[in-house]
């Protein structure tokens, strides 16, 4: 699975839309949009840190 797909899956697992996800992590909307489109590559460690924070704060709202 490509990183862009993992970013989308992680965001959707929280139940947040892109704007809420960006505000939660303090990441510019354009950056997340580019990550999800695959026009910009998210560093692996950032994805792991975001997944860890979501897990620790128990914000998974996947239906």
N, C-alpha and C positions, 0 to 999 in steps of 0.2 A: 504494500500500500504506500502510495506517495505521501510525502509530508502534507501537501495541500489537502489531501483527503482526510488525513489524521486531524488536521486543524478543524475542518468542518465537522467531523465526527465528535471531537472534543467539545466544540461549541454547542452542538445540538444535544449532547448528553446533559448539558446544564439546563436546557430549556430556555436559554437566553437567545434573543435575537442578536444580530451582529453589533448593534449600537450598545446594548446592555453589556455584552461581553467585553467590548472595548472599554467602556466606562469602568467595569469591575476591575480589569487588569491595568487600566491607565495606559492603554496602547492606542495610538491614533487609528481612527476608523480606516483611513486609506491604507495603512500598513496591513491590518487584518484582511482587508479586501484583497490586497495584492497577494498575500499569503494564500488565501482561499482560491484565487484565480490561477495561482502558479506562476505569476509574473515576477514574484519575489520569493526567495527561499527563506523560510524560518529556520534559525539554527536549532539543531536537535535538542540542545540543552534547554532552550526556552520552552519547547513543547513539553519536555519532561517536568520542568518546574511548574508549568501551568497545570498539568495533570495532577501533580502532587498537591498543589494548593487546593484544587477542586476536591480532591479526595479528603484532605485533612479538614477542610471546612464543610464537608458533606453537603455540597450544593448540587450533586447529581440529581436531576429531576427528570430523568429519562422515563418516558411513559411506556 
